[in-house]
């Protein structure tokens, strides 16, 4: 059976819950804190597995205590780790996440081992991996690693999905391989501006990005998602739920959508799976649910 291969970041997340996000120079007290596995690559790999698809991750952690925790947690959640490198003399990647009383968040990332991963390591890992059905990347690795993954997928005629988050400039060559490119409304508008067609209208953004990518998905928060491909355009609404923490919603969406695309080419059904997973994700604290199931 084919599987999803995530080329992405693995972080130790420190989450701090606060009444409100502090402004510049301001100090606020956290009401609680916890450390957990995170990073967009790890989060999306776990979401793929949670959606019922096999998944291997290509990435790196340190040989430190955080690296031990991260590998144990990803293994517990069913992610295949044979291409997750343990790099000596470098700390594992990390993130500090502030979550306010409404569930909104802001995040500061330390690259660590993620930043040390080299494009040649990505290509070699993909060459060693069998049964690759989809390659999935995000913006937390350096651009050269993402481009190496895209080039490998194009040469192997394997579907390539890129979640342009956090936002980084993308070349025309990278965009042309994306099937789909997944962005939120802000990322879509920023990319449109860089392409010389600024807009904040979702339909306009879909039409523009479709001319540069094989397909595109724009996530709309609690409004669901919009999509466009050669087969057509559409939207999928999200269930209205009580929001606890939005930290993991985007990654849950991407993982579930890509798991769907592994066996079903319908982008609308993939978005439907994604918005359902995102709605579940905002109802628990942290990027990943405490339980594996």
N, C-alpha and C positions, 0 to 999 in steps of 0.2 A: 504493500500500500504506500502511495506517495505521502509525503509529509511536508509541513511548513518548516522552513529554516529561517529563524530570526537572526539577523546580524544586528546586534544592538548592545545597549548599555546595561550594566548590572550595578546597582547602587545599594548601599545601606542607608535607608531613609530614617531620619530623625524627625518625627512629627510632633509639633507643638500646637496645642489647642488654646486659642486666645479668644477673648470677647470680640476684639477687632484687630485688624492688621495695623501695626504701628506706622506712623509717619516718620519722615527723616528726623533723626536725633531723639526720637521718642522711645521710652522703655515701657513695656507692658508685661504683666505677669501671665504666665501660661497656667491654665487650669489643669492640664494633664500633658504627658509626653510618653512616647514609646518609640522603640527602634524596630524596624522591620525591613524585609527585603523589598527592593524597589528598582528604579531605573526603567525607562520606557521599554527597553528591550526585554528585560525580565518580566515586567508587568504584562506585556503583550504576549510573550511566550506562555505565561501561565494562563492568560485568557484563552489562547488557542486550545490548550489542553482542556481547560474547563468547558469549552464548547464541544469537546469530543474528538478533536483531531490530534494526531501525533505531531510532536514539535521538538526540534533540536535547536539549541542556541549556539551561535558563534559569537564569542566575546571574551572578556578577560576580567579577572579579579586578582587581588594581591594574594600573597601567602600569609597575610595577617589574620587576626581573629575575625574581622569583618568578612574576609574571604571565606573562612570556614563556615560562618553562619549562612552566607549567601548560597554557597554550593549545597549545603545541607537542606536549606529551605526550597531551593529550586528542584532538587532531587525528590524531596517529599511531595512536591506538587506535580511530579510526573514529567518534567522537562528533561530531555536527553542532554547530557552534559559532556559528551566525549570531545567536543570542540570548544569547551569553555576553558581557556588557558589560565593557569596560576602563574603570575609573573612575580619573581622575587624583586626585592628592593624598590617596590612601588606600592603605595597604599591602594586599597580597593576604592572604587568610586563611591561618592556619597551625595546626599542631598538633605537639606534642612527645609522642612515643609511647615509653613504657618497656615493654620486652618481657623477661620473665624466662626462666630456663632451661627452664621447663615450657611456655612458649608463652603464658602469661597476660600481660595488658597493663593499663596504666593510661594515660590520655590527658588532656592539657591543651590546650584549644583557644583560639586567638585569632581573634575574629570577622573583623576587618579588613573587606575589601570585602564579604564575606558579610553583615555586620551593616549595611552601608550600602545594601544593596538595598532598594528601596521597593515596597510592594504595588502601586502604580500601574504600576511598571515590569514587574512580574510579569504583571498583567492585559494590558498592552499587548503584551508579548511573546507571550502565548498567543493574543491576537487576530490577531497577524500570522502565526501558525504554522498550516500546513495539515496535513491528514491526521492529526489527533491521535486516537490510539486509547485511550491510557491516560495519565493525569497521575499522577506519582509524587512525593511529598514526604517529607521527614525532619525531625527536630527541630533541625538545626543552623542553619536560617534563623530569623529572628524570626517569632513566631507570626502577626503580621499578614500576612506574605507567604504562609505556609501557608494561612491562611484565605482569602486572595484566590485562590489556586490552586484550593482546594476549591469556592469560590463559582463560579468560572469553569467548572469541570468540571460542577457541578450544573446550571448554566444551559445548558450545551452538550450535556447528556445524554451525557457522556463518563465512563468509569470512572475513579474516583479511589482511589488507594492511598496510605495514609500509614504510614510507619514511625516510630513514636513513640520515636525514639532520636536523641540522648539525650532522656531523659524530660522533657516539659514538660506542664503542665496543658492539657487539651483540652476545649473547649466541647462541649455536647450537639449543637450544630449541626454542628460539625466531625466528631464521631464518627458522626453519622447518615449522612454521605456516604461513609464509608470502606468500600471493597469490594475487598480487605479492609483492616482495621487490622492491622498487623504489629507485634508486641511480643515481647520475650523474657519469661521467667517473672517476673523482678524488676519489669519495667515493667508487666506485666499485674497483678501483686499491688498495685503502687502505685496504678494506675488504679482497681482494685477498691476499695481503701481510700478513695480520694477520692469514689467513687460511693456510699460508705456500706455496702459489702458486703465487708469484708475477708476474704480467703481466700488460701491458698497451694496449694490443690488445683487442678491443671490443668483437670480436667473442670468444676469449679465456675466457674473463671475463664472458660472458654469459654462456658458457659451464660449467665453474667452479661453478658459483653461482647457476645455475640450479640444481646442485647436492645437494645443501644445502637447497633450497627453493622450494616451490610448483611451483612458477613461478617468473620471474624477468624482470624488465624493467630498461634499462640504458638510461637516457636522454643525448642527444648529443648537446645541445645548438642549434645553428641555423641550425645544420644538422639533427634535428629531434629526433628520438628515436629508440632504438633497443629492441627487446623483445624475451623471450624464455619461453616456457611452454611445458607440455607434448603433447600439440597439434601441436607444431612446433615453429620455430623461424622466425623472419622477421625484417624489418625496415620500418619506416614511415618517409618520408621526411617532412620538414617544409617549408612553404612559405617564401620567402625572402622579408623582410619588413624593413622599416627604424626604427632603434632602438633608443628609447628615454630613457628607463630605464629598466634594466633587473631584478630589485628587485623582481617583482611578477611572473616572468615567470614559475619558477619551481612549485610554489604552484598552479598557474592556470592550468598547465599540470596535476598535481596530482588530483586536484578537478574534472576536466572534465573527466579524465580517470576513476576515481572511480564512478562518476555519470553514465557513460556508463556501467560499470561492474555491477551496481545494477540491470540492466534488461537484459544485454547481456553478455554472458560469453566469447565472442571473444576478446582476448587480442590485436589483431591487430587493431580492430575497436576502442578499448579503447585508444590505442596509437594515432590513427588518430584524435580522439576527443581531446586528450591531446595536441598534437603539434599544432592543430588549435587554441586552447585556449591560448597556450603559445605565439604564433605569435601575437595574439591580445594584450596580456598583455604587451609586450615590447614596444608597441606604445603609452602608456600613462605613466605619472609620478606616482611613488608610487606603493605600492603593490596591491592596489585595485583601480578600475576605480571610478571616481567621481560619476557617475550615477549608479543607481541600475540595470537598464535593460541591 
